[in-house]
Amino acid sequence: MNNIQTMNHAADNIRILAASMVEKAKSGHPGGAMGGADFINVLYSEYLVYDPKNPTWEGRDRFFLDPGHMAPMLYSVLALSGKFSMDELAQLRQWGSPTPGHPEVSVVRGIENTSGPLGQGHTFAVGAAIAEKFLAARLGKEVMHHTIYAYISDGGVEEEISQGAGRIAGHLGLDNLIMFYDSNDIQLSTACNEVTSEDVAKKYEAWGWHVITINGHDVAQIRAALDEAKATEGKPTLIIGKCIMGKGALKADGSSYERNCATHGAPLGGDAYVNTVRALGGNPENPFVIFDDVKELYARRAVELEKICAARQAEKAAWAAQYPDKAIKMAEWFAGKVPAVDWAGIQQKADAATRGASATVLGALAEQVENMVCASADLSNSDKTDGFLKKTHAFTRDDFSGAFFQAGVAELTMACCCIGMALHGGVIPACGTFFVFSDYMKPAVRMAALMELPVKFIWTHDAFRVGEDGPTHEPVEQEAQIRLMEKLHNHSGRPSMLVLRPADAEETTVCWRLAMENTSTPTALVLSRQNIVNLPAGNDYSQVARGAYIVEGSDANPDVILLASGSEVSTLVSGTPLLRADGLKVRVVSVPSEGLFRTQPKEYQQSILPAGVKKFGLTAGLPVTLEGLVGADGAVWGLTSFGFSAPYKVLDEKLGFTAQNVYEQVKKLF
């Protein structure tokens, strides 16, 4: 065991690096990083198991940072572990630097998650712990017996999502999850006692967690807590570390700068910075240095890890020899291989609601995709994810052999848990709820897009045709909002999200296939509550993959093009006989994904929506949803107000979603 003096010196080394990174950038958060240095040093130098030579090793422990503003702490300890250079630390928050202001996922660099809004990071960890349990039930504990570590702050505990994460982790008995709570009682602009008086320990104990409270700067107490946590069975563990914000920081006059809100979100500055670095044993003129004894500490850990990983790889090799089929599965699952599905064998019921058609597909996926997890926010019988559930069973604390995650009424928590599963790897997660509740999920959806994670979001009850439930449950602006993600490109240059709104049951099957084959971004499937008449016979559904295609009226020179997505396409089709009776040549185009359509060659786009031809769009959402496709010489009929409570067929009549109104609005174009 490493001596306490060296361990404390290493923690001070982290403090110097963290404070210096922020000082050089003239921007950032030194206080939290300095307070957490002791725990993070003990974790990385003595407990966290990873392979320095194979950072993507499936059996590694994972560390999820929740408070992304504590990036300097993580970058510093990763530098001690050989993942970052001193020059890279010195470029914190600069253009092109691998050390952005909040960490961005890079497993090769040792960063398991992008740290976004507070509360999400530790919920990703809950999802990763679920994934590990799920995979252990299928592959065996010989290769799936690692630990998920999370780090949370006062702010993360206060964020509402912590309620869902704590409840789920305790309910499922995730004893592979250990979370350190940096309880320093200081926030960005207030002390914690100004905003809360809850007993955090009792709260987590009530959820079924094992809770340990320690001095977060005492190496011996940190070690004892981690040992106790790793030995605890049937419960996740929360280690409450009573820490000091800005530990070791001094003001310009040499007095303590600890426990001060000012250290949370600003450089120490001037003489305060100089005094702090000197007091911690560093050189303010050359602060980006790893002390010799600290180099030796982490070099010894590298040797220890080499032996640990060699033993684990030998264990894996013996397992693979005994279970060659499982070894093949494991390799394919963690490589993100697109699963083989008998798409042609999926038989849809004609004129079905697309949520029902989705249930049919999900039933096939439950039987054919062994590493898929489906979740619902207590709506499985309405969002029809029960199509999946009927072919498996839900997780329980003692049984992860099923593949359904009952998240309870917690849409944001559910989404973040599914993101955590995707971050862990080896699992294909999907989650469902009503489209109007996507508003609760958007912060997580954005993070999934930023991290380029192939989570499948299933959103049903996609329009005002929710009907009697009224405007509170009728999505009007949601499609426009989520389709903005199709227009935003990720760092790889792809649309940041694939958004699919199928026009009938058969399109739903193809959209699900596109979702399963999309391994580089999240996918949204936006589905109807009500039945939809199938598109005209002979429709070439393979063209769905192009984002927009002709479903009726292939005249080379149409007078007008009608376009829509989802259930509105069949309404357009019903209006074409009236227009043709007036001698108009009409083309109907289904646009399940404008994002996909915009990636097609310009020639194809022009062939479907040629310039100079009048266009009419129909949408159950905001007109802006289709205005980019219709152009200035056309018109869009949509909603410009919230919905109303009434049967959906009444709403169709009252709001103008009828064949007759399609005829009347198109005639106005001429």
CORGIKA-V126597 format. One record per helix or strand of 2 or more residues. SS is the DSSP state (H for helix, E for strand). FROM is the first residue (numbers start at 1). TO is the last residue. If there is no record, write none. Layout:
BEGIN
ss;from;to
SS;FROM;TO
SS;FROM;TO
END
This chain:
BEGIN
ss;from;to
H;4;25
H;30;35
H;37;47
E;62;65
H;68;80
H;86;89
H;107;109
H;120;139
E;148;153
H;154;158
H;161;171
E;177;183
H;192;194
H;200;206
E;210;215
H;219;231
E;237;242
H;261;263
H;270;279
H;292;322
H;324;335
H;343;345
H;354;368
E;372;376
H;386;389
E;404;406
H;411;424
E;428;434
H;435;451
E;456;460
H;464;469
H;471;473
H;478;487
E;497;500
H;505;517
E;522;526
H;541;546
E;549;552
E;560;564
H;568;581
E;586;590
H;594;598
H;602;608
E;614;622
H;624;630
E;635;639
H;648;655
H;659;669
END
